[in-house]
Structures are given as C-alpha cells and as structure tokens.
Amino acid sequence: MEPSVHESVRYTAGCPDCAAETECWGTHALVGGSLRWDTEATCPACGSTVLSCGDDEVPAELRGLLLSDHGPARLRVDPSVRDVAVMRVLRAVLGVELADVRAVLRTVLSGDHSGTLPEMEFLARELRAVGIAAVAARPQGLSEARHRDDVTT
C-alpha cells in the first residue's frame, strides 16, 4: 500500500452562531486510494463546534486556502508516453470531455498541470496503475520545513 498524502491549513472564519473569529483547520488527503477532505472549527467565544468532511470534490474555498498556503503541486509524466493512454486516464479520473482532453493533455505533458498535492498524487497513481511513469511534485525552491507534513507513511 502506498503512503497517505495530505495537506492541512489553519485559517480563521466567523462563527456561524455568534460571528466571533474562530480558528479553523482544513485537510485534504489521499488515503487508501481515495481523496478525502475535512474541516473543523471551534469558537472560543460560544463553544460552537462545526465539523464537516467528504469524499467528494474538495470545497473550492478549502482548495484555494491549501494552494495559497502550500503552493501548487505539479504532475510530471514521461514525455515519450503515448498520448492516448494518458487521455484515457484523464477522461476517467477528471471527467474531461472528449473535446477538451487534448488541451488538458498539453498541460500534463508540459508539466503545467497542477493542483493540491493529494490531487496530483491521485492522478499520478492512476497513471502509474496503467504503466505510465508519473509523479506529483512541487517546483524546486519551496521550503522543506513548510511542507514537512505533506507525506505521512
């Protein structure tokens, strides 16, 4: 079994009950072959606690916070790979329409396809499962200390 991959972010938001500033945590993870997300917020003023989670698409606000805090990860594939094989995986995993898959393929082959680390690792694993060499990585130069918790074995 491959290791879990996760990213977490700490942020503040208004309490839904009393509007006080609330400390929140959000996580996006690839665990056991599935993408999952969760958020937690506890209000210091009124004690209200809100927990939410899902195994569907990560909420846009949480995704944006994760990308802002950690930076995007990029999908890297062997440039000599057969286009048709990659397009098949892109269509299946990303739900890309046939008319749009070539544009997405170009971003993948150029190394410009990016997202959260769990998203890119999920796609890389799907590509590796059909024999395509693929990795998810952050561009060189990002602080290792800042991202030390991204991969947990």
C-alpha positions as protocol buffer text, in pm:
chain_id: "A"
residue {
  index: 1
  type: MET
  ca { x: 0 y: 0 z: 0 }
}
residue {
  index: 2
  type: GLU
  ca { x: 129 y: 343 z: -91 }
}
residue {
  index: 3
  type: PRO
  ca { x: 167 y: 605 z: 183 }
}
residue {
  index: 4
  type: SER
  ca { x: -105 y: 857 z: 263 }
}
residue {
  index: 5
  type: VAL
  ca { x: -55 y: 1207 z: 127 }
}
residue {
  index: 6
  type: HIS
  ca { x: -210 y: 1506 z: 299 }
}
residue {
  index: 7
  type: GLU
  ca { x: -203 y: 1882 z: 329 }
}
residue {
  index: 8
  type: SER
  ca { x: -352 y: 2087 z: 610 }
}
residue {
  index: 9
  type: VAL
  ca { x: -415 y: 2455 z: 657 }
}
residue {
  index: 10
  type: ARG
  ca { x: -506 y: 2668 z: 957 }
}
residue {
  index: 11
  type: TYR
  ca { x: -728 y: 2970 z: 899 }
}
residue {
  index: 12
  type: THR
  ca { x: -985 y: 3191 z: 1070 }
}
residue {
  index: 13
  type: ALA
  ca { x: -1351 y: 3244 z: 990 }
}
residue {
  index: 14
  type: GLY
  ca { x: -1656 y: 3394 z: 1151 }
}
residue {
  index: 15
  type: CYS
  ca { x: -1850 y: 3166 z: 1384 }
}
residue {
  index: 16
  type: PRO
  ca { x: -2185 y: 3073 z: 1226 }
}
residue {
  index: 17
  type: ASP
  ca { x: -2356 y: 3109 z: 1567 }
}
residue {
  index: 18
  type: CYS
  ca { x: -2208 y: 3425 z: 1720 }
}
residue {
  index: 19
  type: ALA
  ca { x: -1986 y: 3576 z: 1443 }
}
residue {
  index: 20
  type: ALA
  ca { x: -1675 y: 3573 z: 1666 }
}
residue {
  index: 21
  type: GLU
  ca { x: -1342 y: 3497 z: 1499 }
}
residue {
  index: 22
  type: THR
  ca { x: -1295 y: 3121 z: 1501 }
}
residue {
  index: 23
  type: GLU
  ca { x: -982 y: 2915 z: 1445 }
}
residue {
  index: 24
  type: CYS
  ca { x: -1034 y: 2651 z: 1178 }
}
residue {
  index: 25
  type: TRP
  ca { x: -838 y: 2359 z: 1033 }
}
residue {
  index: 26
  type: GLY
  ca { x: -882 y: 2206 z: 693 }
}
residue {
  index: 27
  type: THR
  ca { x: -722 y: 1895 z: 547 }
}
residue {
  index: 28
  type: HIS
  ca { x: -716 y: 1734 z: 205 }
}
residue {
  index: 29
  type: ALA
  ca { x: -583 y: 1379 z: 190 }
}
residue {
  index: 30
  type: LEU
  ca { x: -525 y: 1080 z: -32 }
}
residue {
  index: 31
  type: VAL
  ca { x: -580 y: 777 z: 190 }
}
residue {
  index: 32
  type: GLY
  ca { x: -608 y: 419 z: 69 }
}
residue {
  index: 33
  type: GLY
  ca { x: -665 y: 526 z: -290 }
}
residue {
  index: 34
  type: SER
  ca { x: -942 y: 779 z: -211 }
}
residue {
  index: 35
  type: LEU
  ca { x: -939 y: 1156 z: -190 }
}
residue {
  index: 36
  type: ARG
  ca { x: -1097 y: 1295 z: 127 }
}
residue {
  index: 37
  type: TRP
  ca { x: -1130 y: 1633 z: 295 }
}
residue {
  index: 38
  type: ASP
  ca { x: -1235 y: 1763 z: 632 }
}
residue {
  index: 39
  type: THR
  ca { x: -1270 y: 2090 z: 820 }
}
residue {
  index: 40
  type: GLU
  ca { x: -1301 y: 2166 z: 1189 }
}
residue {
  index: 41
  type: ALA
  ca { x: -1386 y: 2492 z: 1363 }
}
residue {
  index: 42
  type: THR
  ca { x: -1431 y: 2560 z: 1733 }
}
residue {
  index: 43
  type: CYS
  ca { x: -1544 y: 2902 z: 1854 }
}
residue {
  index: 44
  type: PRO
  ca { x: -1363 y: 3026 z: 2165 }
}
residue {
  index: 45
  type: ALA
  ca { x: -1647 y: 3269 z: 2241 }
}
residue {
  index: 46
  type: CYS
  ca { x: -1956 y: 3046 z: 2237 }
}
residue {
  index: 47
  type: GLY
  ca { x: -1806 y: 2695 z: 2222 }
}
residue {
  index: 48
  type: SER
  ca { x: -1979 y: 2605 z: 1897 }
}
residue {
  index: 49
  type: THR
  ca { x: -1800 y: 2330 z: 1704 }
}
residue {
  index: 50
  type: VAL
  ca { x: -1852 y: 2260 z: 1335 }
}
residue {
  index: 51
  type: LEU
  ca { x: -1706 y: 1953 z: 1166 }
}
residue {
  index: 52
  type: SER
  ca { x: -1751 y: 1864 z: 803 }
}
residue {
  index: 53
  type: CYS
  ca { x: -1595 y: 1607 z: 574 }
}
residue {
  index: 54
  type: GLY
  ca { x: -1641 y: 1442 z: 242 }
}
residue {
  index: 55
  type: ASP
  ca { x: -1500 y: 1206 z: -14 }
}
residue {
  index: 56
  type: ASP
  ca { x: -1625 y: 1416 z: -300 }
}
residue {
  index: 57
  type: GLU
  ca { x: -1457 y: 1717 z: -456 }
}
residue {
  index: 58
  type: VAL
  ca { x: -1274 y: 1934 z: -203 }
}
residue {
  index: 59
  type: PRO
  ca { x: -1468 y: 2260 z: -144 }
}
residue {
  index: 60
  type: ALA
  ca { x: -1332 y: 2546 z: -356 }
}
residue {
  index: 61
  type: GLU
  ca { x: -1261 y: 2769 z: -55 }
}
residue {
  index: 62
  type: LEU
  ca { x: -1058 y: 2498 z: 122 }
}
residue {
  index: 63
  type: ARG
  ca { x: -877 y: 2411 z: -201 }
}
residue {
  index: 64
  type: GLY
  ca { x: -787 y: 2776 z: -253 }
}
residue {
  index: 65
  type: LEU
  ca { x: -653 y: 2807 z: 103 }
}
residue {
  index: 66
  type: LEU
  ca { x: -442 y: 2492 z: 61 }
}
residue {
  index: 67
  type: LEU
  ca { x: -298 y: 2611 z: -270 }
}
residue {
  index: 68
  type: SER
  ca { x: -226 y: 2955 z: -124 }
}
residue {
  index: 69
  type: ASP
  ca { x: -55 y: 2812 z: 184 }
}
residue {
  index: 70
  type: HIS
  ca { x: 138 y: 2522 z: 28 }
}
residue {
  index: 71
  type: GLY
  ca { x: 165 y: 2622 z: -335 }
}
residue {
  index: 72
  type: PRO
  ca { x: 58 y: 2400 z: -624 }
}
residue {
  index: 73
  type: ALA
  ca { x: 196 y: 2055 z: -687 }
}
residue {
  index: 74
  type: ARG
  ca { x: 255 y: 1958 z: -1049 }
}
residue {
  index: 75
  type: LEU
  ca { x: 204 y: 1633 z: -1233 }
}
residue {
  index: 76
  type: ARG
  ca { x: 513 y: 1509 z: -1418 }
}
residue {
  index: 77
  type: VAL
  ca { x: 493 y: 1233 z: -1679 }
}
residue {
  index: 78
  type: ASP
  ca { x: 743 y: 1075 z: -1912 }
}
residue {
  index: 79
  type: PRO
  ca { x: 733 y: 1295 z: -2226 }
}
residue {
  index: 80
  type: SER
  ca { x: 763 y: 988 z: -2451 }
}
residue {
  index: 81
  type: VAL
  ca { x: 435 y: 846 z: -2318 }
}
residue {
  index: 82
  type: ARG
  ca { x: 155 y: 751 z: -2558 }
}
residue {
  index: 83
  type: ASP
  ca { x: -99 y: 1034 z: -2570 }
}
residue {
  index: 84
  type: VAL
  ca { x: -398 y: 801 z: -2598 }
}
residue {
  index: 85
  type: ALA
  ca { x: -316 y: 620 z: -2273 }
}
residue {
  index: 86
  type: VAL
  ca { x: -284 y: 947 z: -2080 }
}
residue {
  index: 87
  type: MET
  ca { x: -602 y: 1087 z: -2233 }
}
residue {
  index: 88
  type: ARG
  ca { x: -793 y: 774 z: -2130 }
}
residue {
  index: 89
  type: VAL
  ca { x: -688 y: 825 z: -1766 }
}
residue {
  index: 90
  type: LEU
  ca { x: -758 y: 1200 z: -1777 }
}
residue {
  index: 91
  type: ARG
  ca { x: -1108 y: 1139 z: -1907 }
}
residue {
  index: 92
  type: ALA
  ca { x: -1180 y: 872 z: -1646 }
}
residue {
  index: 93
  type: VAL
  ca { x: -1031 y: 1049 z: -1344 }
}
residue {
  index: 94
  type: LEU
  ca { x: -1102 y: 1414 z: -1422 }
}
residue {
  index: 95
  type: GLY
  ca { x: -1423 y: 1368 z: -1617 }
}
residue {
  index: 96
  type: VAL
  ca { x: -1278 y: 1566 z: -1907 }
}
residue {
  index: 97
  type: GLU
  ca { x: -1494 y: 1569 z: -2219 }
}
residue {
  index: 98
  type: LEU
  ca { x: -1350 y: 1425 z: -2538 }
}
residue {
  index: 99
  type: ALA
  ca { x: -1345 y: 1771 z: -2699 }
}
residue {
  index: 100
  type: ASP
  ca { x: -1134 y: 1912 z: -2412 }
}
residue {
  index: 101
  type: VAL
  ca { x: -897 y: 1628 z: -2331 }
}
residue {
  index: 102
  type: ARG
  ca { x: -621 y: 1734 z: -2575 }
}
residue {
  index: 103
  type: ALA
  ca { x: -591 y: 2074 z: -2403 }
}
residue {
  index: 104
  type: VAL
  ca { x: -557 y: 1904 z: -2064 }
}
residue {
  index: 105
  type: LEU
  ca { x: -307 y: 1658 z: -2213 }
}
residue {
  index: 106
  type: ARG
  ca { x: -92 y: 1952 z: -2330 }
}
residue {
  index: 107
  type: THR
  ca { x: -81 y: 2091 z: -1974 }
}
residue {
  index: 108
  type: VAL
  ca { x: 14 y: 1747 z: -1839 }
}
residue {
  index: 109
  type: LEU
  ca { x: 291 y: 1687 z: -2096 }
}
residue {
  index: 110
  type: SER
  ca { x: 432 y: 2038 z: -2049 }
}
residue {
  index: 111
  type: GLY
  ca { x: 443 y: 1996 z: -1670 }
}
residue {
  index: 112
  type: ASP
  ca { x: 188 y: 2274 z: -1616 }
}
residue {
  index: 113
  type: HIS
  ca { x: -100 y: 2061 z: -1480 }
}
residue {
  index: 114
  type: SER
  ca { x: -125 y: 2150 z: -1113 }
}
residue {
  index: 115
  type: GLY
  ca { x: -341 y: 2123 z: -803 }
}
residue {
  index: 116
  type: THR
  ca { x: -314 y: 2019 z: -442 }
}
residue {
  index: 117
  type: LEU
  ca { x: -55 y: 1753 z: -365 }
}
residue {
  index: 118
  type: PRO
  ca { x: -323 y: 1490 z: -289 }
}
residue {
  index: 119
  type: GLU
  ca { x: -499 y: 1566 z: -622 }
}
residue {
  index: 120
  type: MET
  ca { x: -180 y: 1536 z: -825 }
}
residue {
  index: 121
  type: GLU
  ca { x: -64 y: 1222 z: -640 }
}
residue {
  index: 122
  type: PHE
  ca { x: -405 y: 1061 z: -700 }
}
residue {
  index: 123
  type: LEU
  ca { x: -373 y: 1130 z: -1073 }
}
residue {
  index: 124
  type: ALA
  ca { x: -10 y: 1011 z: -1075 }
}
residue {
  index: 125
  type: ARG
  ca { x: -113 y: 683 z: -908 }
}
residue {
  index: 126
  type: GLU
  ca { x: -391 y: 629 z: -1162 }
}
residue {
  index: 127
  type: LEU
  ca { x: -140 y: 684 z: -1444 }
}
residue {
  index: 128
  type: ARG
  ca { x: 116 y: 450 z: -1284 }
}
residue {
  index: 129
  type: ALA
  ca { x: -156 y: 183 z: -1249 }
}
residue {
  index: 130
  type: VAL
  ca { x: -175 y: 165 z: -1630 }
}
residue {
  index: 131
  type: GLY
  ca { x: 203 y: 165 z: -1676 }
}
residue {
  index: 132
  type: ILE
  ca { x: 268 y: 536 z: -1727 }
}
residue {
  index: 133
  type: ALA
  ca { x: 561 y: 680 z: -1529 }
}
residue {
  index: 134
  type: ALA
  ca { x: 418 y: 974 z: -1335 }
}
residue {
  index: 135
  type: VAL
  ca { x: 500 y: 1167 z: -1018 }
}
residue {
  index: 136
  type: ALA
  ca { x: 347 y: 1452 z: -823 }
}
residue {
  index: 137
  type: ALA
  ca { x: 597 y: 1714 z: -709 }
}
residue {
  index: 138
  type: ARG
  ca { x: 628 y: 2073 z: -605 }
}
residue {
  index: 139
  type: PRO
  ca { x: 856 y: 2305 z: -801 }
}
residue {
  index: 140
  type: GLN
  ca { x: 1213 y: 2332 z: -672 }
}
residue {
  index: 141
  type: GLY
  ca { x: 1277 y: 2601 z: -413 }
}
residue {
  index: 142
  type: LEU
  ca { x: 979 y: 2557 z: -182 }
}
residue {
  index: 143
  type: SER
  ca { x: 1083 y: 2529 z: 180 }
}
residue {
  index: 144
  type: GLU
  ca { x: 1104 y: 2169 z: 302 }
}
residue {
  index: 145
  type: ALA
  ca { x: 1021 y: 2278 z: 657 }
}
residue {
  index: 146
  type: ARG
  ca { x: 699 y: 2442 z: 542 }
}
residue {
  index: 147
  type: HIS
  ca { x: 583 y: 2120 z: 376 }
}
residue {
  index: 148
  type: ARG
  ca { x: 731 y: 1852 z: 601 }
}
residue {
  index: 149
  type: ASP
  ca { x: 384 y: 1716 z: 688 }
}
residue {
  index: 150
  type: ASP
  ca { x: 270 y: 1664 z: 329 }
}
residue {
  index: 151
  type: VAL
  ca { x: 355 y: 1295 z: 312 }
}
residue {
  index: 152
  type: THR
  ca { x: 295 y: 1062 z: 605 }
}
residue {
  index: 153
  type: THR
  ca { x: 393 y: 698 z: 592 }
}
